[in-house]
Amino acid sequence: MPFAGQDAWRKHPLLSGLWRDPFPGLRPAIFAFAAFCIFETGWKKMTAIQYAPKPHGHEDTKHQFDHGAIDEVPVKKGH
C-alpha cells in the first residue's frame, strides 16, 4: 500500500486506546465516592443512636416558664 506510512499514526499505541477508556480516572473515582457514601451512611447511623438526645425522667417544676410570643418577656408560672 503506497500510503501505509501516512496511516501509521492511526495504529500508534498511545492513540489506539483513547476510545476504549476516554476517562481513565473515572472508574476509581466512582468506586471511591461510592465507598465514602456507604461509610458515611453507616457512620451517621451508628453515631445517631449514640448521641441521640435522651428523654429526661423528671420535669423541673420549680422553674417552668410560659413562653408566649417571641417579643414577650417570659412569665413565671406557679408561685
C-alpha positions as CSV (number, residue, x, y, z in Angstrom):
1,M,0.0,0.0,0.0
2,P,1.6,3.3,-1.0
3,F,0.1,5.4,1.8
4,A,0.9,2.9,4.7
5,G,3.4,5.4,6.2
6,Q,0.7,8.1,6.3
7,D,-1.8,5.8,8.1
8,A,0.7,4.6,10.7
9,W,-0.3,7.2,13.2
10,R,-3.7,5.6,13.5
11,K,-2.2,2.4,14.8
12,H,0.0,4.1,17.4
13,P,-0.4,2.5,20.9
14,L,-0.9,5.9,22.5
15,L,-3.8,6.8,20.3
16,S,-5.4,3.4,19.8
17,G,-6.5,3.1,23.5
18,L,-8.1,6.6,23.7
19,W,-11.6,5.5,22.7
20,R,-11.5,2.4,24.9
21,D,-11.1,4.4,28.1
22,P,-11.6,8.2,27.4
23,F,-11.8,9.0,31.2
24,P,-9.0,7.0,32.8
25,G,-9.7,8.1,36.4
26,L,-13.5,7.9,36.3
27,R,-13.9,4.3,37.5
28,P,-11.6,4.6,40.5
29,A,-13.2,7.9,41.4
30,I,-16.8,6.4,41.2
31,F,-15.7,3.5,43.4
32,A,-14.0,5.7,46.0
33,F,-17.1,8.0,46.1
34,A,-19.5,5.0,46.5
35,A,-17.3,3.6,49.3
36,F,-17.3,7.0,51.0
37,C,-21.1,7.3,50.8
38,I,-21.6,3.9,52.2
39,F,-19.1,4.5,55.0
40,E,-20.7,7.9,55.8
41,T,-24.2,6.5,55.9
42,G,-23.1,3.7,58.3
43,W,-21.2,6.2,60.5
44,K,-24.2,8.5,60.8
45,K,-26.5,5.7,61.7
46,M,-24.0,4.5,64.4
47,T,-23.5,7.9,65.9
48,A,-27.1,8.9,65.7
49,I,-28.0,6.2,68.1
50,Q,-25.1,7.0,70.5
51,Y,-25.7,10.8,70.5
52,A,-29.4,10.9,70.3
53,P,-31.0,13.1,73.0
54,K,-32.3,11.1,75.9
55,P,-35.7,11.9,77.4
56,H,-35.5,13.2,80.9
57,G,-37.2,11.2,83.6
58,H,-38.4,14.2,85.6
59,E,-39.6,17.7,84.9
60,D,-38.2,20.6,86.9
61,T,-41.4,22.2,88.0
62,K,-39.7,24.9,90.1
63,H,-38.5,26.8,87.0
64,Q,-41.3,26.5,84.4
65,F,-41.9,29.4,82.2
66,D,-44.8,30.3,80.0
67,H,-43.4,31.1,76.6
68,G,-45.7,33.4,74.7
69,A,-44.9,35.3,71.6
70,I,-41.3,35.9,70.7
71,D,-41.3,39.6,71.8
72,E,-42.8,38.9,75.2
73,V,-40.9,38.5,78.4
74,P,-41.3,35.1,79.9
75,V,-43.7,35.0,82.9
76,K,-43.1,32.6,85.8
77,K,-45.9,30.1,86.4
78,G,-47.0,29.0,89.8
79,H,-45.6,30.9,92.8
